Amino acid sequence: MKKTEQFVITINRELGSGGRTVGEKLAERLGVEFYDKAVIKALTAEYHLTTQEIEKLKGNKGNWWSDFQRKIVPYYDTAKAQYYKVNTQDEPELITTDDVFNTEAQVLREIGYGESCVIAGRSAFFVLKAHPNHISILIQAPMKKRIERVMEKQGLTREQAEKDINKVDKWRDNYVKKYAGTSRYDTRNYDLVINMAELDEDDAVELIMDYIDKSK
């Protein structure tokens, strides 16, 4: 990856692995914006966007994307605050409609091809796989570490944390299989796979930076 050219780094991560924090720290280190699924969903829900409406905006206003970016700010902070809250009453992500997926994918493409950035989320790794200056990363962690992290962040019992992790793992893999035709655990989908067993978030960022420097 060439840091001197427009680039995108996508991070797929397991719940409780610390992958989102790695993404935030990596973006800060690189001096670029960080986006995640919560931000995309907040935007599409708030502005009732569809792929057709996005195309209409693009056709009617040359600087529409700059205006759109400014709208991200208030929702970005809200999304960050809600990250560790898993609503187990939500419908399984497997039933996401094709229209919703297509709209989110379109927004991801506008972000990924519009500026250098780091994107964390279940679908960015395959939505942006054709990007010419793209690194795809998977961040995993042992179940014990994941459970302990979710317990700490959400104030759950060990049993509740494990139940939520298993449910989210199933939802996310089903989602990827439905739309990408592959498993999110297939390491062939990634340039770099990081196991957080013996690492903290700063260690992971250093590993990624070293990979970037060596892949020029």
N, C-alpha and C positions, 0 to 999 in steps of 0.2 A: 504494500500500500504506500502511495506517495502522499506525504503530509502536505506537500506544497501545492497539490491539486485538490479539487473538491472531492471529498471522500465521505463514506458512511460506514459506521461500525454497528453491526446488529448483535444484540446479546439475547440469547434465549437462556432462561434460567429456571431452576427448580425453586418452588416456594420454600423459603427458609434457608436458601443457600447463600444469601447475601449478594446475589447477582445484581439486584437493582442498585444497591449502594456502590458496588464496583462500577456500574455504568455511570453513575453520577460523578464519582471521583475521577473516572477516566475522562469524561467530558470536560471537567474542570481542568485537569492536567493538560488536555489538548487545546483548551481555550475555545470550545465549541458548545453548542446547545445539546441538552439531553432531553429526550422524549420517551414516553412509555405508553402502553396501551390505555391506561386510565385517562391520559390527556386526550388521546384520539377519540375515545368513546365520549368524553365530556364535550368535546367540540362538536362531534356529529349529532349528539343528542340535543345540545343547546341550540344549534343553528339549523337543525332538521335537514341536514345536507343529504343529498343523493349524488350519485355519480353525474347525473344529468345537470344538477344545479351547480356542481363544481365546474363542469365544462362551460356552463352559461356564464358564470363569474369570470372565468378565464377569457371568454370571448368578448365580454362587455367592458372589461377594465384591465388595462395592461399591468397595473401594479397591484392586482388583487391579492397576490400572495403576501406582500408586505403588510397589507391591511389584515389579512387572515392571521399572520404571525402575531400581530399585536393583540389579537383576541385570545391567544393562547395563555397569556400571562396570568389573568385572574383564575383560570381553571387549572393551570399548572400547579399552583400552590395548594389548591384544594385537593387535587389528585394525589399530591405527595403526602398530604396529611392523612389521606384515607388508605394509603398503600397497604398497611399491615392489618387492616380490618377485612377479614374474609366473611362475607355474608353467606352463610351456608343455606339460607332460604332462597337465594337466587336460583333461577332456572339453570340447568346445566348448559355450559357454553356450547355443547354439542349441537344444540338446536338453534344457534345463531342463524338467522336467515341469510340467504345468498345476497340479498340487497344490502344488508348491513355489512357483511364481509366485503363486498365489492366497494362500498363507500369507504370503509376503513382502509382498504388496500390502496384506493386512489389517493387518500390523504397521506398515507405512508410514502407513496411514490413522489408526491409533490414535495414532501419534506426531504426525503432521501436524495432526490435529484436536484433539489433547490439550494441546498447548503451543506457544508460539512457538519456532521452531527453524529451523536451516539443515540441509537434507538434500542430500547429494551422492550421485548414483547414476543408473544407466541408466534406471530405471523411474519414479522419483518424479515426474518432470515430467508424466507422463500419469495416473498413479495419483491424483495430487492436483490435477488440472487444474480440478476443480469447486470447490475451496476458495475461499471468497469473499474471502479476503485473502492472495492467493498471487502471488508473482513467480517466473517461470521464467527461468533463465539458461543459456546455452550458452557454454562457454569453450573456445576453439580456439587453436592455435598452428601456425606453419609446421613442416613436417616436420623441417627441419634443427634447429630449436630443440628439438623433441620428442625427436629422436634423442639429442642431446647431453645432455638432462636425464636420460633413461633410462640412458644410458651411465654418467653420473656416479652416479646413485642406486643402480644395480644392479651396477655394475662389469662391464658387458658391452662387447663389441666393437661397432663401428659396425654391422657386418653383423647381429649378433645382435639389437641394439636395434631396428633397422629391421624385422627379421623379426617380432619380438614385437609391435611397434606395429601392423603390418599385420594380424597375426592377431587381435589384440584388437579393432581397428577393425571387422573383418569380423564377429566374434562379436557384438559389441555392437549393430551395426546390424541384423544378422539377428534378434537377440533383440527389439529394438524393433519391427521390422516384423512379427514373429510376434504380439506381444501388443498392440501399439498400432495396427497397421495403417498406420504412417507411418514415414518415415526419421528417424533422430535428427539428420540434417543438414538437415532441412527447417526453415528459420528461422521459419516461421509458427507453430511450436510454442513459441516463446519470446518473452518480453517484451524481453529484452536479450541480444545476442550480442556477446561480447568476443573480439577477436583479440589474443593476447599477444605478437605480433611485436615490438613496441617497448615493452612494458610489463613490470613486475615484479608480484609478487603484491600489494604494497601499493598500487600504482597502480590495479590492478583493483578492490581494495576501495573506494578513493576514488570510482571511477566508479560502482560499485554504490550506494554511500551517496548520491551526488549524484542518481542516478536515483530512489532511494527518496524522498528529500526533495522531489523535483519531482513525484512521482506521488501526493502526499497527496490 
